[in-house]
Amino acid sequence: MKYGAWYLKTKLWKKLMSNEPLIDPKIILEAERERMKPDIIDDLYGTIAFKDFILSRGYNMPHILEKLFTRKGWDYESVKTPISKVTRIHLKLGEHTEEDDMTILQ
């Protein structure tokens, strides 16, 4: 039976069996911080656009995207990219721009 390492504060000591390794509490805290850090993939627009592309082609969803959607609590239908809306707005702007440019120049 052992209690703790000499470099740890005595309050951090725990009863351990002689074959159990000593683990530094700082290492445990760092591992928890890494696990709690938000993943950059969660905030990227490209992941949702890639999901839409995969579904439009009828391919199988990659495991990493399935994991992301389950972690966020999303389903494939609730989260979509606004591409169709943006395309319609862009076409409307393109039609009006040429006519408006001619009237401004005259």
DSSP file (Angstrom, degrees, kcal/mol; ACC not computed):
  #  RESIDUE AA STRUCTURE BP1 BP2  ACC     N-H-->O    O-->H-N    N-H-->O    O-->H-N    TCO  KAPPA ALPHA  PHI   PSI    X-CA   Y-CA   Z-CA
    1    1 A M              0   0    0      0, 0.0     2,-0.3     0, 0.0    16,-0.2   0.000 360.0 360.0 360.0 133.3    0.0    0.0    0.0
    2    2 A K  B     -A   16   0A   0     14,-2.6    14,-3.2     1,-0.1     3,-0.1  -0.925 360.0-158.5-134.1 162.8    1.3    3.5   -0.9
    3    3 A Y        -     0   0    0      1,-0.4    11,-1.9    -2,-0.3     2,-0.3   0.800  55.5 -49.2-113.4 -39.8   -0.2    6.9   -0.5
    4    4 A G        -     0   0    0      9,-0.2    -1,-0.4    12,-0.1     2,-0.2  -0.983  57.8 -71.7 176.8 176.1    1.4    9.4   -2.9
    5    5 A A    >   -     0   0    0     -2,-0.3     3,-1.2     4,-0.1     8,-0.0  -0.543  38.1-119.8 -90.7 156.4    4.6   10.9   -4.3
    6    6 A W  T 3  S+     0   0    0      1,-0.2    -1,-0.1    -2,-0.2     4,-0.1   0.776 111.1  57.6 -65.9 -26.7    6.9   13.2   -2.4
    7    7 A Y  T 3  S+     0   0    0      2,-0.1     2,-0.3     3,-0.0    -1,-0.2   0.554  93.5  82.4 -85.0  -7.0    6.4   16.0   -4.9
    8    8 A L  S <  S-     0   0    0     -3,-1.2     2,-0.1     1,-0.1     5,-0.1  -0.673  90.8-102.3 -94.0 151.8    2.6   16.1   -4.4
    9    9 A K    >   -     0   0    0     -2,-0.3     3,-1.6     1,-0.1     4,-0.4  -0.419  31.5-118.7 -66.8 148.0    0.9   17.9   -1.6
   10   10 A T  G >  S+     0   0    0      1,-0.3     3,-1.0     2,-0.2    -1,-0.1   0.763 112.0  64.8 -64.6 -23.6   -0.3   15.6    1.1
   11   11 A K  G 3  S+     0   0    0      1,-0.2    -1,-0.3     3,-0.0    -2,-0.0   0.764  99.8  53.7 -68.2 -23.6   -3.9   16.6    0.5
   12   12 A L  G <  S+     0   0    0     -3,-1.6    -1,-0.2     2,-0.0    -2,-0.2   0.504  84.3 112.1 -88.6  -4.8   -3.7   15.0   -3.0
   13   13 A W    <   -     0   0    0     -3,-1.0     2,-0.3    -4,-0.4    -9,-0.2  -0.426  44.3-175.8 -71.3 143.4   -2.5   11.7   -1.7
   14   14 A K        -     0   0    0    -11,-1.9     2,-0.4    -2,-0.1   -12,-0.1  -0.955  35.6 -96.0-133.5 154.4   -4.8    8.7   -2.1
   15   15 A K        +     0   0    0     -2,-0.3     2,-0.4   -14,-0.1   -12,-0.2  -0.585  50.2 179.1 -71.8 125.6   -4.5    5.2   -0.9
   16   16 A L  B     -A    2   0A   0    -14,-3.2   -14,-2.6    -2,-0.4     2,-0.1  -0.940  31.3-112.3-127.2 149.4   -3.1    3.1   -3.8
   17   17 A M    >   -     0   0    0     -2,-0.4     3,-1.4   -16,-0.2     0, 0.0  -0.419  39.0-108.4 -71.0 158.4   -2.3   -0.6   -4.1
   18   18 A S  T 3  S+     0   0    0      1,-0.3    -1,-0.1    -2,-0.1    -2,-0.0   0.757 118.1  50.3 -65.7 -23.9    1.4   -1.2   -4.5
   19   19 A N  T 3  S+     0   0    0      2,-0.1    -1,-0.3     0, 0.0    -2,-0.0   0.521  88.3  99.2 -92.8  -4.1    1.0   -2.2   -8.2
   20   20 A E  S <  S-     0   0    0     -3,-1.4     2,-0.1     1,-0.1    -4,-0.1  -0.637  75.4-122.4 -81.1 137.5   -1.0    0.9   -9.2
   21   21 A P        -     0   0    0      0, 0.0     2,-0.4     0, 0.0    -4,-0.1  -0.465  20.9-114.6 -78.2 151.6    0.9    3.7  -10.9
   22   22 A L        -     0   0    0     -2,-0.1     2,-0.5    -6,-0.0   -18,-0.0  -0.717  30.3-158.9 -82.2 132.5    1.0    7.2   -9.4
   23   23 A I        -     0   0    0     -2,-0.4     5,-0.0     4,-0.0     3,-0.0  -0.962  16.9-125.4-118.2 127.9   -0.7    9.8  -11.7
   24   24 A D    >>  -     0   0    0     -2,-0.5     4,-1.4     1,-0.1     3,-0.7  -0.525  13.0-139.5 -70.0 129.5    0.1   13.5  -11.5
   25   25 A P  H 3> S+     0   0    0      0, 0.0     4,-2.4     0, 0.0     5,-0.2   0.795 101.0  62.7 -61.7 -27.6   -3.1   15.5  -11.0
   26   26 A K  H 3> S+     0   0    0      1,-0.2     4,-2.3     2,-0.2     5,-0.2   0.890 101.7  50.7 -64.2 -37.6   -1.8   18.2  -13.4
   27   27 A I  H <> S+     0   0    0     -3,-0.7     4,-2.1     2,-0.2    -1,-0.2   0.894 109.7  50.2 -66.7 -39.3   -1.7   15.6  -16.2
   28   28 A I  H  X S+     0   0    0     -4,-1.4     4,-2.0     2,-0.2    -2,-0.2   0.917 111.0  48.8 -64.4 -43.3   -5.3   14.7  -15.4
   29   29 A L  H  X S+     0   0    0     -4,-2.4     4,-2.2     1,-0.2    -2,-0.2   0.897 110.4  50.9 -64.3 -40.4   -6.4   18.3  -15.4
   30   30 A E  H  X S+     0   0    0     -4,-2.3     4,-2.2     1,-0.2    -1,-0.2   0.898 109.2  50.9 -64.1 -39.5   -4.7   19.0  -18.8
   31   31 A A  H  X S+     0   0    0     -4,-2.1     4,-1.8     1,-0.2    -1,-0.2   0.887 110.0  49.9 -65.5 -38.2   -6.4   15.9  -20.3
   32   32 A E  H  X S+     0   0    0     -4,-2.0     4,-1.8     2,-0.2    -2,-0.2   0.894 109.7  51.1 -66.6 -39.8   -9.8   17.2  -19.1
   33   33 A R  H  X S+     0   0    0     -4,-2.2     4,-1.1     1,-0.2    -2,-0.2   0.905 109.4  50.4 -63.7 -41.3   -9.1   20.7  -20.6
   34   34 A E  H  < S+     0   0    0     -4,-2.2     3,-0.3     1,-0.2    -1,-0.2   0.894 111.0  48.8 -62.4 -39.7   -8.2   19.1  -23.9
   35   35 A R  H  < S+     0   0    0     -4,-1.8    -1,-0.2     1,-0.2    -2,-0.2   0.836 112.0  48.7 -70.2 -32.0  -11.4   17.1  -23.9
   36   36 A M  H  < S+     0   0    0     -4,-1.8    -1,-0.2    -5,-0.1    -2,-0.2   0.633  85.5 108.1 -82.7 -14.5  -13.5   20.2  -23.0
   37   37 A K  S  < S-     0   0    0     -4,-1.1     2,-0.0    -3,-0.3    -3,-0.0  -0.431  79.7-110.5 -65.9 132.6  -11.9   22.3  -25.8
   38   38 A P        -     0   0    0      0, 0.0     2,-0.3     0, 0.0    -1,-0.1  -0.348  29.1-117.2 -66.8 145.1  -14.4   22.9  -28.6
   39   39 A D    >>  -     0   0    0      1,-0.1     3,-1.0    -3,-0.1     4,-0.5  -0.647  11.2-139.9 -82.4 135.0  -13.6   21.3  -31.9
   40   40 A I  G >4 S+     0   0    0     -2,-0.3     3,-0.8     1,-0.2     4,-0.5   0.781  99.2  66.6 -67.2 -26.0  -12.9   23.7  -34.8
   41   41 A I  G >4 S+     0   0    0      1,-0.2     3,-0.9     2,-0.2    -1,-0.2   0.811  89.5  66.9 -64.9 -28.5  -14.9   21.4  -37.2
   42   42 A D  G <4 S+     0   0    0     -3,-1.0    -1,-0.2     1,-0.2    -2,-0.2   0.852 104.1  42.4 -60.4 -35.0  -18.1   22.1  -35.3
   43   43 A D  G << S+     0   0    0     -3,-0.8     2,-0.3    -4,-0.5    -1,-0.2   0.470  88.4 110.1 -95.0  -1.7  -18.1   25.8  -36.3
   44   44 A L    <>  -     0   0    0     -3,-0.9     4,-0.7    -4,-0.5     3,-0.4  -0.562  56.5-152.5 -81.5 136.5  -17.1   25.4  -40.0
   45   45 A Y  H  > S+     0   0    0     -2,-0.3     4,-2.1     1,-0.2     3,-0.4   0.802  92.1  68.6 -70.0 -30.8  -19.7   26.1  -42.7
   46   46 A G  H  > S+     0   0    0      1,-0.2     4,-2.7     2,-0.2    -1,-0.2   0.803  90.8  59.0 -62.9 -31.7  -17.9   23.6  -45.0
   47   47 A T  H  > S+     0   0    0     -3,-0.4     4,-1.8    -6,-0.2    -1,-0.2   0.907 108.9  44.1 -65.9 -39.6  -18.8   20.6  -42.9
   48   48 A I  H  X S+     0   0    0     -4,-0.7     4,-2.2    -3,-0.4    33,-0.2   0.890 114.2  50.0 -71.4 -38.6  -22.5   21.3  -43.3
   49   49 A A  H  X S+     0   0    0     -4,-2.1     4,-2.2     2,-0.2    -2,-0.2   0.889 110.0  51.1 -65.4 -37.9  -22.0   22.0  -47.0
   50   50 A F  H  X S+     0   0    0     -4,-2.7     4,-2.5     2,-0.2    -2,-0.2   0.882 107.8  53.0 -65.5 -37.8  -20.1   18.8  -47.4
   51   51 A K  H  X S+     0   0    0     -4,-1.8     4,-2.3     2,-0.2    -2,-0.2   0.922 109.1  49.0 -61.5 -44.5  -23.0   16.9  -45.7
   52   52 A D  H  X S+     0   0    0     -4,-2.2     4,-2.2     1,-0.2    -2,-0.2   0.895 110.9  50.5 -62.2 -40.6  -25.4   18.5  -48.2
   53   53 A F  H  X S+     0   0    0     -4,-2.2     4,-1.6     2,-0.2    -2,-0.2   0.925 110.3  49.0 -63.2 -45.1  -23.2   17.5  -51.1
   54   54 A I  H  X>S+     0   0    0     -4,-2.5     5,-1.9     1,-0.2     4,-0.9   0.914 112.9  47.1 -62.6 -43.5  -22.9   13.9  -49.9
   55   55 A L  H  <5S+     0   0    0     -4,-2.3     3,-0.3     1,-0.2    -1,-0.2   0.872 109.2  54.2 -67.2 -35.8  -26.7   13.6  -49.4
   56   56 A S  H  <5S+     0   0    0     -4,-2.2    -1,-0.2     1,-0.2    -2,-0.2   0.820 112.1  44.4 -68.5 -28.7  -27.4   15.1  -52.9
   57   57 A R  H  <5S-     0   0    0     -4,-1.6    -1,-0.2    -5,-0.1    -2,-0.2   0.588 110.7-121.1 -89.3 -12.0  -25.1   12.5  -54.5
   58   58 A G  T  <5 +     0   0    0     -4,-0.9    -3,-0.2    -3,-0.3    -4,-0.1   0.707  59.9 148.4  80.5  19.8  -26.5    9.6  -52.5
   59   59 A Y      < -     0   0    0     -5,-1.9     2,-0.2    -6,-0.2    -1,-0.2  -0.367  55.5 -92.5 -81.3 165.4  -23.2    8.6  -50.9
   60   60 A N        -     0   0    0     -2,-0.1    -1,-0.1     1,-0.1    -5,-0.0  -0.564  45.7-108.2 -74.9 142.2  -22.7    7.1  -47.5
   61   61 A M        -     0   0    0     -2,-0.2    -1,-0.1     1,-0.1   -10,-0.0  -0.535  34.9-113.9 -73.1 132.1  -22.1    9.6  -44.7
   62   62 A P     >  -     0   0    0      0, 0.0     4,-2.0     0, 0.0     3,-0.4  -0.308  22.6-118.6 -63.7 151.3  -18.5    9.5  -43.4
   63   63 A H  H  > S+     0   0    0      1,-0.2     4,-2.5     2,-0.2     5,-0.2   0.855 111.4  57.7 -61.2 -37.2  -18.1    8.4  -39.8
   64   64 A I  H  > S+     0   0    0      1,-0.2     4,-2.0     2,-0.2    -1,-0.2   0.875 108.1  46.7 -65.7 -35.7  -16.6   11.7  -38.7
   65   65 A L  H  > S+     0   0    0     -3,-0.4     4,-2.5     2,-0.2    -1,-0.2   0.884 111.0  51.7 -72.2 -37.7  -19.7   13.6  -39.9
   66   66 A E  H  X S+     0   0    0     -4,-2.0     4,-2.2     1,-0.2    -2,-0.2   0.920 111.1  48.6 -60.9 -42.2  -22.1   11.1  -38.3
   67   67 A K  H  X S+     0   0    0     -4,-2.5     4,-2.3     2,-0.2    -2,-0.2   0.899 111.1  50.2 -64.7 -41.3  -20.1   11.6  -35.0
   68   68 A L  H  X S+     0   0    0     -4,-2.0     4,-2.2     1,-0.2     6,-0.2   0.926 111.6  47.3 -62.7 -45.8  -20.3   15.4  -35.3
   69   69 A F  H  X>S+     0   0    0     -4,-2.5     5,-2.0     1,-0.2     4,-1.2   0.873 113.2  47.8 -67.6 -36.8  -24.1   15.4  -35.9
   70   70 A T  H  <5S+     0   0    0     -4,-2.2    -1,-0.2    -5,-0.2    -2,-0.2   0.897 111.3  51.1 -70.2 -37.7  -24.8   13.0  -33.0
   71   71 A R  H  <5S+     0   0    0     -4,-2.3    -2,-0.2     1,-0.2    -1,-0.2   0.892 114.9  42.7 -65.6 -38.2  -22.6   15.0  -30.7
   72   72 A K  H  <5S-     0   0    0     -4,-2.2    -1,-0.2    -5,-0.2    -2,-0.2   0.674 109.9-122.7 -80.1 -17.0  -24.4   18.2  -31.6
   73   73 A G  T  <5 +     0   0    0     -4,-1.2    -3,-0.2     1,-0.3     2,-0.2   0.704  64.2 140.1  80.9  20.3  -27.8   16.6  -31.5
   74   74 A W      < -     0   0    0     -5,-2.0     2,-0.3    -6,-0.2    -1,-0.3  -0.550  41.7-148.4 -90.8 157.9  -28.6   17.5  -35.1
   75   75 A D    >>  -     0   0    0     -2,-0.2     4,-1.1    -3,-0.1     3,-0.6  -0.848  31.5-106.8-117.4 166.7  -30.3   15.4  -37.7
   76   76 A Y  T 34 S+     0   0    0     -2,-0.3   -21,-0.1     1,-0.2    -1,-0.0   0.767 115.9  48.5 -66.0 -26.5  -29.5   15.7  -41.4
   77   77 A E  T 34 S+     0   0    0      1,-0.2    -1,-0.2     3,-0.0     3,-0.0   0.762 104.3  58.0 -85.2 -25.6  -32.7   17.5  -42.3
   78   78 A S  T <4 S+     0   0    0     -3,-0.6     2,-0.6     1,-0.2    -2,-0.2   0.789 102.1  55.6 -78.9 -26.3  -32.6   20.2  -39.6
   79   79 A V     <  +     0   0    0     -4,-1.1     2,-0.3   -31,-0.0    -1,-0.2  -0.917  69.1 154.0-113.9 113.1  -29.2   21.7  -40.6
   80   80 A K        -     0   0    0     -2,-0.6   -31,-0.1    -3,-0.0   -32,-0.1  -0.933  42.8-112.1-134.0 157.3  -28.9   22.8  -44.2
   81   81 A T        -     0   0    0     -2,-0.3     2,-0.5   -33,-0.2     3,-0.5  -0.646  25.6-127.4 -84.8 147.4  -26.8   25.3  -46.1
   82   82 A P     >  +     0   0    0      0, 0.0     4,-2.4     0, 0.0     5,-0.2  -0.084  67.0 128.1 -85.4  38.1  -28.7   28.3  -47.5
   83   83 A I  H  >  +     0   0    0     -2,-0.5     4,-2.6     1,-0.2     5,-0.2   0.905  69.3  50.0 -64.5 -43.2  -27.3   27.7  -51.0
   84   84 A S  H  > S+     0   0    0     -3,-0.5     4,-2.0     1,-0.2    -1,-0.2   0.902 112.9  47.7 -64.1 -38.8  -30.6   27.8  -52.9
   85   85 A K  H  > S+     0   0    0      2,-0.2     4,-2.1     1,-0.2    -1,-0.2   0.919 113.0  47.9 -66.3 -43.6  -31.6   31.0  -51.2
   86   86 A V  H  X S+     0   0    0     -4,-2.4     4,-2.5     1,-0.2    -2,-0.2   0.886 110.1  53.0 -65.3 -38.9  -28.2   32.6  -51.9
   87   87 A T  H  X S+     0   0    0     -4,-2.6     4,-2.3     2,-0.2    -1,-0.2   0.916 109.0  48.9 -63.4 -43.4  -28.4   31.5  -55.6
   88   88 A R  H  X S+     0   0    0     -4,-2.0     4,-2.1     2,-0.2    -2,-0.2   0.920 112.5  47.7 -62.8 -43.2  -31.8   33.1  -56.0
   89   89 A I  H  X S+     0   0    0     -4,-2.1     4,-2.5     1,-0.2    -2,-0.2   0.911 111.2  51.4 -64.0 -41.8  -30.7   36.4  -54.5
   90   90 A H  H  X S+     0   0    0     -4,-2.5     4,-2.2     1,-0.2    -1,-0.2   0.899 109.6  49.4 -63.4 -41.0  -27.6   36.4  -56.7
   91   91 A L  H  X S+     0   0    0     -4,-2.3     4,-1.8     2,-0.2    -1,-0.2   0.902 111.1  49.6 -65.4 -40.3  -29.6   35.8  -59.8
   92   92 A K  H  X S+     0   0    0     -4,-2.1     4,-1.8     1,-0.2    -2,-0.2   0.911 111.7  48.5 -64.6 -41.4  -32.0   38.6  -58.9
   93   93 A L  H  X S+     0   0    0     -4,-2.5     4,-1.7     1,-0.2    -2,-0.2   0.885 109.5  53.2 -65.6 -37.8  -29.1   41.0  -58.3
   94   94 A G  H  X S+     0   0    0     -4,-2.2     4,-1.0     1,-0.2    -1,-0.2   0.858 108.2  50.2 -65.6 -36.3  -27.5   40.0  -61.6
   95   95 A E  H  X S+     0   0    0     -4,-1.8     4,-0.8     1,-0.2    -1,-0.2   0.904 115.0  42.0 -69.1 -41.5  -30.6   40.8  -63.5
   96   96 A H  H  X S+     0   0    0     -4,-1.8     4,-2.4     1,-0.2     5,-0.2   0.756 103.5  67.0 -79.5 -24.2  -31.1   44.3  -62.0
   97   97 A T  H  X S+     0   0    0     -4,-1.7     4,-2.2     1,-0.2    -1,-0.2   0.912  98.4  49.2 -67.7 -42.8  -27.4   45.3  -62.1
   98   98 A E  H  X S+     0   0    0     -4,-1.0     4,-1.3     2,-0.2    -1,-0.2   0.914 115.7  43.1 -65.1 -42.5  -27.1   45.5  -65.9
   99   99 A E  H  X S+     0   0    0     -4,-0.8     4,-1.7     1,-0.2    -1,-0.2   0.907 114.2  50.5 -69.3 -41.7  -30.2   47.6  -66.3
  100  100 A D  H  X S+     0   0    0     -4,-2.4     4,-1.8     1,-0.2    -2,-0.2   0.861 106.0  56.3 -66.0 -34.9  -29.4   49.9  -63.4
  101  101 A D  H  X S+     0   0    0     -4,-2.2     4,-1.8    -5,-0.2    -1,-0.2   0.885 106.2  50.5 -64.2 -38.5  -25.9   50.5  -64.6
  102  102 A M  H  X S+     0   0    0     -4,-1.3     4,-1.2     1,-0.2    -1,-0.2   0.893 110.7  48.0 -68.2 -39.9  -27.3   51.8  -68.0
  103  103 A T  H  < S+     0   0    0     -4,-1.7    -1,-0.2     1,-0.2    -2,-0.2   0.840 110.6  52.1 -71.1 -31.3  -29.7   54.2  -66.3
  104  104 A I  H  < S+     0   0    0     -4,-1.8    -1,-0.2     1,-0.2    -2,-0.2   0.892 107.9  51.5 -71.1 -38.1  -27.0   55.5  -64.0
  105  105 A L  H  <        0   0    0     -4,-1.8    -1,-0.2     1,-0.2    -2,-0.2   0.786 360.0 360.0 -69.9 -27.2  -24.6   56.2  -66.9
  106  106 A Q     <        0   0    0     -4,-1.2    -1,-0.2    -5,-0.1    -2,-0.2   0.469 360.0 360.0 -82.1 360.0  -27.2   58.2  -68.9
